[in-house]
Amino acid sequence: MDLSTLIGILTGIVLLGGAIIMGGNAVIFLSVQSLMIVLGGTLAGTMVSYSFNELKKIPSLIRVAFQEHTLDSDEIIDILVGFAEKARREGLLALEQDVMEINDPFLQKGIQLVVDGTDPELVRNILETKLTFLEERHQKGRGLFSTMGQLAPSFGLIGTLIGLIQMLSQLDDPTNLGSGMAVALITTLYGALLANLLFNPLAGKLRIRSLEEVLLKEVMIEGVLSIQAGENPRIVREKLNAFLATERERIASEAPRFEEMAVGENA
C-alpha cells in the first residue's frame, strides 16, 4: 500500500477534525441534508458524465491510487539487459522460452514480436499504438475523479443557495433561520473538503501513476528495439539509463504546463 496517500488523507481528517473540536461543539458541523446535496449531486452529475462501464472502474482506480508501485525503472532495465545478453549469446529465438515467464503483458508482447522476426519499425508502431491506448484509458480514469472534484464545490454552492432560499422563506419565523444558514454554510464546506481532500488529490495521484507507467513502457520499447538490433548489453544499459534521465527531465520541465492545463480544466 502507498502509505503517503493513506497518511495524507488521514492527516487531513485528523487535523481538520481536531481544529473543529477545539473550536467548540463539533456536532453543529454534521448535516445529513448538506451531505445528501453534495454527495448525491456529485454522484448524479458523474453518472450523467460517464457510462456505467466507466463508473464500475472506480474501485479499481482507488486501488491504483492506494497501491504501492511494484516495478521500478532499475528492475526493468536489468530485465532488458538480461534479455540482451541472452539474445547476443544464443540468438533472438532463445528468448522464446522466456516470453511466457514475463509478468508484464506489454513487455511480453514486445519480446514476442522480436522473436517472431517482426520488422523493427512495425514493432515500434505496434507498441506505441498500445501505449497510446493505455494513456487514453488512464486519462479517462483520472478524468472521472477530476470531474467529481469539479462537481463537489459546485453542488456545495447549490446547497448554499438552497439554504439561503429556505432561510429567506421563513423570515417571519426567526427560530428557523439558524437551520437554513447552517445548511447554506455547511454544504459549501462539505463540497470544498471532498474536492480538495479526496477527489482532486486522487486525480493527481493517478496522473503521477500514469506518467510513471508510461515512462516505463517507453523504456521497454527502446530496450526491445535495442535487443532486436543486437546491441551490446553494456550499451543497452547506458542507452536506457540516458533515455530514462532525459525523459524524467522532460516530464519535470512540462509539469508546470500540466498543472496549468489541469487548472484550466477545473475552471
Summary of the structure (lengths in Angstrom):
residues: 267
radius of gyration: 25.4
end to end distance: 32.2
largest distance: 91.1
contacts: 811
relative contact order: 0.14
helix: 86%
strand: 0%
